[in-house]
Amino acid sequence: MKVSVLLGERFKEAPSSCSIESHKLMTRGGYMKYMSNGIYSLFTPAKRMAKKIEAIIREEMDRIDGQEVMFPVVMPATLWEESGRYTAIGAEMARFTDRSGNKMVLGMTHEEAAVHLARNTANSYTQYPFMIYQIQTKFRDEPRARGGLIRVREFTMKDAYSFHTSQEDLEAYYEKCYEAYERIYKRAGAKNVVAVKSDSGMMGGSISHEFMLLTEIGEDTLAICDNCDFRANMEVAACDIVNEAGEISELTKVHTPDTKTIEALEAFFKIDAKKFMKAVVYQRNKDDSYVVIFVRGDLEVNETKLRNYLGEEIHPAAVITEESGIVAGFIGPKGLTENCTVVYDKSLDGINSFVCGANEENYHFTGLNIARDIGDVEYVDVAKIFEGAVCPVCGKPAITIKRGIEVGNIFQLGTKYTKSMEMTYLDKDGEAKHPIMGCYGIGVGRLMASICQESFDNYGPIWPISIAPWQVEVCNLRCTDETVNSTAVKLYEDLKKAGVEVLYDDRDIRPGSMFADADLFGIPVRVVVSPKTCDAGVVEVSLRDKSLRTEFAIDNAAEEIKALVNKLLAEYDI
């Protein structure tokens, strides 16, 4: 490919709407063009990269006996009504009615389509296990589209679905997929990807992992132990607490005017927040009934864990009515009415004396002892884990909090979809049973942008050669010079004949501008042909990451460059 005919421009500055480096660089470098919120067109460099990522994914899915299929983008709503997700999923799913009046949806995920394809086809236990996968366009009406390709509404994704006759078989295959994902990220050049335990969310299932690329701009918060291998999304990380019991005190009501926050109470009583019982109020989405959570004063409520414990959707209380018996700013467990559900976080367990609200305006209790003053209660884990917390695996206070971008996920779905959609097979005894499913996804564009986010410098992306748009760029610094031009053209043709992917900058522009564009292309190997190098009988060769700068004789430059490319590819198992 010659740069002179390559569609797309490179820019010195990115639009102000580009908020993170990968978005800025991929916009400046002519990789993508904004069309609508969360929707982009890809120019040739990005499309070539996406194709390479897809090839790596295909190789690894085929290696674990995946069968590539293709599901429709548009599906009838009846499939989603069977699974129950047509009404369970909110505005993220695009719904429409076709000309015949049939309700339809745009695929945001394809569990229903996978079951539809396999049911009435895999009827006998002898046909199991199997895995089907696709690489397909999806649409999710994401309310928080941001960061270019990091969070979009239309995207390309590899989604795979495995079917099994036993939980043990699913778990064995799940491990194979886990290992395949590790190979995919390594081969694609993602350097800082870790797997963390996660919440299954709308996908369902009991066990799931997310693969996170660690970066400060990540939207997900992760709890990672520095002492052992524990890693989890904060949404599901257990918050283990070691409390000091303290002395048992007498329950006393204290006048505390205008002290509605933990900070104000700390100043008033001159004691640490760990000695307070904090109240946080939510409401159920279905009926707006109140849920009051009591948690240690220095901790926060984890809404995902609370939602999973209650088994229903909730939202922070918007308005607290007088009839509820809840006195905002002075809420405590003693004297609450039966109009609300009360949840006690396990961070309260083992403390003998608390300061808490008295359920009376401008009053708090001191010396509240849960066992004595409230009775037997159930303690549940609904608090957010925090920096320096005790690791739930090794028991050491070694938890660190980091940020990450989700670049893949795997789920053990169980029979959630095969039961609701009545998919069965006959086992060896002739009994009808529901297959057990697993689900495995990777976003292609997001992975590309995430790698850019962790591999760049002040001048542009530094692409791994395994996914770079081209392997080599030849820069002709004097196309009007016959010797320079003929040398550059011959090298370009020789490299193409040798099977090297090469971009040739044949434009008559200043060297500074050509090098600026080359940095934005981020191509691993750069070859410079100039009057100076031709006079010396060499070409100048350097790597984009600045780890190598050398010269090759013109006569054997193509051979030497090919060998260098092969060496770099071998590092990524390509």
N, C-alpha and C positions, 0 to 999 in steps of 0.2 A: 504494500500500500504506500502511495506517495502522499505526503502531507498536503501538497498543492491541490489535490482533488478530494481530500478528506472533508466531509461535511461537519461543520461545527467550528466554533471559535474558542480561543483561549483569552482570558481577561486578566488584567492586573488586579482588579478588585472584585469581590463577590457582592451581590445585592445585600442590603441591610437585613433582609428577611432570613438570610442564612445564619443560623444561630450557633452551629458547631463546626469544627474544622472539616470533618468529612463532607458535610453539606457544602461548605464554602469551596473546598478544593475540587469536588466533583462538578460543581457548577462552573467554577472558573476554568476548569480543564476541558470543558466540552464533553462531559460524560452524560449529562442529563439535562432535560429542559422541563421546567414547570408548566403544567397544563391546567391543573385545578388543585384545590386543597388536598394534599396527600396523593396526588396522581401525577406521574411523570412519564415523559417519553425518554427512551435511552438512545443516545448516539452510538455509533459503531464501536468505540473503545469499550463502553460499558456492556454492550451486547456481547462482544467477544469474551469479556471477563465472565459474564453470567453463563455463557455456554461452557466455559472451562470448569466453573464451579459445578454446573450440572453434570458434566462428564465425570468428575471425581465422585459425586454423589451416586451416579448410576453404577460406576464400577464397584463402589462399596456396598450398595444395595444388592447388586447382582452376586457379589461375593458371598452374601448370606442368604442366597437362594430367593431373592426378591423377584417378583414377576411384574414387569412394568405394564400398566394399563392406562386408560384415559377415561376419566369421568366427565360428564357434561358440566359446563359452568352454570347453566340454567337448569333448575330442577323443579318438579312439581311440589307444591306445598304439602301435598298428601304424605310424602315421605317423611317430612319433618313433623307432621302431625302424628304420624305413627310413633316416632321416638319421643314426642312430647316437647321437642325443642322449638317448635314453631311459635308457641306462646311463651315458652320459658326465656328465650333470647329476646332482648329488647331491640332498640333502634339500630344496633350494630348490623343487623341483618337486613339487606335490601329486599323488599317484597314488591311485587307488582302483579298486575292481572293481564293475561294475554288477550288477543282479539276474540278468543272464544269464551272469555269470562273465567278461565281457569286461574287460580291463585298460583303464582310461581315465586321462586326465590333465586337470588344469585348466591352461588356457593362461597361461603366463608370458611368452610371446612367440609370434609366429605365422608364422615362416618356413615351417614345414612346411605350415601351412594355406594359405599363399599359393601355394606350389608345387602343392599338391593342387588348388586352384581353377583354376590356369592350365594345368596339364599336360593334354594331350589336348584342349585348347581353342585355345591359340595354337600351331598346328601348322606354320605357314609363316612364313618370314622376312618376308613382306609384312605380318604382323600386329605386327611389332616396330618400335620399342620401345614399351613401355607401363608405366604405374605404377598400382598399386592401393593404396588406403589405407583404414584404418578408424579410428574412435575407439571404443574398446572397454574393458570391464573386464578386468583381468588379476589373477592371484594368483601371488605369489612368496613362499614361506615364508622370508622374510628373517630371518636370525638376529639382526640388530642393528637392529631397528625402533626409531626414535628421532625426536625432533624433530617430533612431530605428523605433518603431511603431507609432511615432507621425506623421510623414509624409512619406508615403510609396507609392508604385505604385500598388501593389496588396493588397487588403484589404477586410475585411468582414464588411458589412454595413446593417443596417436595413433601408429600404426605404419604405415609405408609400405614397399612393395617394388617395385622397378623391375626390368625384364627387358630385356636387350639382346643384340644379336648380335655385338658387338665391344667390346673393352676401351676403345677410343677413344670409343665412344658412351656407355658407362657413365661415363667420366670427364667428358664434357661435361655429362651429366645430373646427375652428382654436384655439379658446380659450380653448377648451377641450384638444386639443393636447398640447398646451402650458403648461397646468396644469399637464398633463400626463408626460411630459418631466421633470418637476420639481420633480415629484415623482420618476422618474427613477434615476435621479442623487442623490437624497437623499438616496434611497434604495441601490444604488451601492456604497455609501460612499464617493462621491465627495463633499468636504466640501465648496469649494469656486467657485461655478458656478453661473454666472449671465447671464440673457438674455439681449441682446443689439439689437437695430435696425441695419439692415445691408443692403448691396447692393445685389440685386438679381442675378447680374452677368449673366452667360450663361443660368441660370435656367429660367429667365424671371419672370414676375409678378411684382406687384406694392408694396406689403408689405411683408417684410421678417424679421425674427429674427434669430440671432445666439446665441447659448448657449456657453458661454466662461468660461473656468476654469482659474481663475486669477493666473498667475505665471510670474515671471520675464523672463523666457525663452520663453514665448509665441511669436509667429510670428505676431499676430494681435495686433494693437494698438487701445485702447479703450478710449473713452471720457466718464467720469463718474462724475456726479454732487454730491458733498458732502452735498448739501442742499436739494435736492429733489430726485425723483426716475429716473431722466433722465439718460439713458445709451445708447450709440451708438458706433458702429464701427467708427473709425476715417474716414473711406472711405465715410460715409454718414452723419456724424455729422455736423449740421449747425454751421457756424462760425459767431456768432453775435458780432458785433463791436460797441463800443461806442466811437465816435471820438470827439476830441476837434476841433471846427471849425477853430480857429485862424483868423488872419487878412488877408484881401485880399491885395495882393501885385502886383506890376507891373511885367509883363512878361519880363524877362531879360535873354539874352544869355551870358553864362559865359564860359571862356576858362578853361577846366579841363583836362589837359594833363595826359594820362595814368591812369585815374580813372574809371575803368570799373566795380568795385564791390561796393556793398553797404558799405562794411567796409572802402574802400578807400574814398568813398564820405563822409561818416561820419567824417573821419579825415580831409578831405579837407574843408568841410563847417562847421564843428563843431556843427552839429545838429543831433537830434535823427533820427533813421531809420524810425520811424513812419511818418516823414515828406517827405519821398521819395516815388515816384511812380516807383516800380520795374517792369521790363518787363521780361517775360519768354516766350520762343518761342518753339512751337511744330509743328509737321507736321502731316497731315492726312495720314493714312496708304494707302488709296486707290489711292491717286494721288500725295502725298508729298507736297500738298499746305500748306502754312504757316498759323498758328494760333498764334497770339500774345496776351498774357494775361497780363494785367496790374493789379498789386496787391500792397497793402501797403508794404513798404520796409522791414518791420520786419516779414512778413508772407511768407508762402510757398504755392505753388499751389497743390491742391488735384486733382490728375490725374483722379481718379474715378468720382468725381463730374464733372470735365471738360468733360470727356468722355460721361457721361450721358446727360449733357447739349447739347453737339454737336450731340449726337445720332450716333456716329461712333468712330472707333478705331483711336488712335493717338499715336505718339511717340515723345520723345524729339528731337528737330531739330539737325540733325547730321552735316549738312553743310548749311550755310546761303549764298546764292548766291548774287552777286552784283545787278542782275536785280530785285531782290525782293524789293529793296529800304530799306531794314532793315540794319542798321549800328550796328553790334554787339558791345555790351558794351556801346552804347550810344543811345539806342532805346527809343523813346518817342512817344506819341500819335499824336503830331502835325507834319504834313508833311509825314505821312505814305502813301504809295501808296495803290491803291485798289487791289493789288495782294495778300493781306492777309486778313484773318478774324481777327477782333479785339474784345476782350472780356474784359470788365471792371468788376473787382470783387467789391462786395458791401462794402469791407473794405475801398474803396476810397470815398464812399458817405459821404458828410457832411464836408469834409476838403476843406478849401478855397484856400490853396496855397501849391503847391508841388514843389519839385525839381525832374526833370525827364530828360531823354535823349533828345537831340535836333535833333536826326537823322542826325548828322554830326560828323565826327571823331573829338574827343577831345573837344566836347562841350556839355554842359547841359543847360537846362532852370531852372531858379528859378522863383517862383511866378506864376506857371501855375495854372490857375483856370479852371476846366473842363467845367463848364457851359459857361463861357465867351470865352474861347479859343478853345474849341472843339465843344460845343453845347450840345443838349440833348442826353444823352447816356442811355443805359439800364444797370443797375447794376445787376449782378448775383452772386450767392454764389459758388465760386470755390476755396476757400482758406481752408487750413488745420486748424482745431481747435487746440488750444494750451493750455498748463497749465495755469490756472488762467483766462481763457476766460469766457465770460458771458454765463451762461446757457440759451439755447434757450427756456426752459420751465419756470423756476422760475425767470429768469432775474438777478440772483446773479452771481458775479464773482467767482464761486466755482467749475470750471471744473478741474478735475485731470486727468492725462494721465496715463493709466496702460497698462500692457501687458496681453495677454490671449491666450489660446489654444482653438480653436473651437472644441467642442465635440458634436455638434448637430446643426441642422438648420431646420427652418420651413418657407415655402413660400406660399403666396397666388398667385397661378399661373394665375388665371383667365381663359380665353379661348384660350391662346396662342397655346396649343397643340391640343385641340379638334377642333378648327377652321381649323388649317393647315392640320390636318389629317381627317377632315370631319366626326367627330363623332357627331351624333345628337340623340335627343330623341323627342318624341311627347308630348307636354304639354297638359293640360286638355282641351284646345280648338282645339287640333289636329294640332297645328302648330309645325314645326320642329325647334328645338333650340339646341344650343351647350351647353353642360354641363360646369360648372365652376369648376376648379380643385384647390386642395391644395396639397402640397408636404412636406414630413417630414422625415428627415434623421438623423441617429446616427451611427457613426463609432465605432464598437465594440473594435477593437484592440487599437484604439487611446484613447478611454475612459479608457481602462485598463492601458495603459502607462501613461496617464495624472494623474490618481489616484496615481500611483507609484511616479510620479514627485512631488506631494504635500504631500505624506505620506511616508517619509523615515527618517532614521537617519544615523549615520556614519557606521552602520553595515549592513544595508539592508532595504528592503521595510517593511512597516507596513501595511499589507493588512486589510481592513475592513472585518469582518467575513462574510458579505453578498456575497463577491466575492472571498474570499481567496481560494487557491487551496485545502486546507484541513482546517478543523475547529480546530483540535487538533494535536499536534505532541508529541509523547512519545519518550523520549530520554533514552535509556538504556546505562548507563555509565559503566557497567561492565558485558558484555554479557558472560564472562567466569565464572562468579559467579553464581552458580545454583540458589540461593535464589533471587538474583537480576533479573536474566533472567526469571525465572518462574513468578515472580511478574509482570514484564514488559509485558510478553507475555499474561498473563491472563487479565491484564488491557486493552491491545490492543484488545483482542477478545471480552471482555465485552463491550467496547465502540462501537465496530462495531455492536454487537447485539443490542445495545441501539439506533442504527441509527445515531451515530456520525461519521462524516467523519474524519478519523484518519490516520496520517502518522507515521509509526513506524521506528525509526532509530535503527536498529539492528546490526550495524557494530561494529567491534572490532577496534575502533580508539580512539585516545586521546580525552578527554572531550573538550579541547579547540577547536579542529577541528570540533567536533560534534556541539558545540554551534555556531561556525562561520557559518556552513552550515545552522543551524536552523534559524539564523538571516537572511540569504539570502532567505530562504523559506518564511519568514515573516508571518508565521502561527499565528493566534491571541492567542491561548492557548498553552502553553508549559508545559509538565509534565515531571519531571526528576525523574528517578528511579536509585538509587545508593546504595552502601553498607551502607552509612550513613543514608539515608532515611529509608531503610529497617530495620536497627537496631532500628530505632525510631518508626517503625510501620506506617510510613506515606509516601506519595509521595509529592514532591515539585511542586507547581502549580504557574505559573506566566503568565502575559499577555505580548504580544510582545511590546505594547506601554508603558510598565513599570508602568502602573497605579495600578497593583495588584501583590502581591507576598504573597503566603500563603501555608499552608499545609493541606492535606486531609488524613484522616485515610485510610490505604490500603483497609480495608474491605468495605468501602462505597465510595471509590474514584470514581468509574465509575458513580455512581448516582450523586455525587456532581459535577463532571465535566460536566455531561449531563445538569444539572440544570444551571450551569454557561454558557454553550453554548446557551441554550435557552434564557437566560436573554440577552446575547449579540445580538442574532438574533432578538429579539423583538425590539431592538433599531432601527433596519433597516426595520421593518415591513416585516420580513421574517418568 
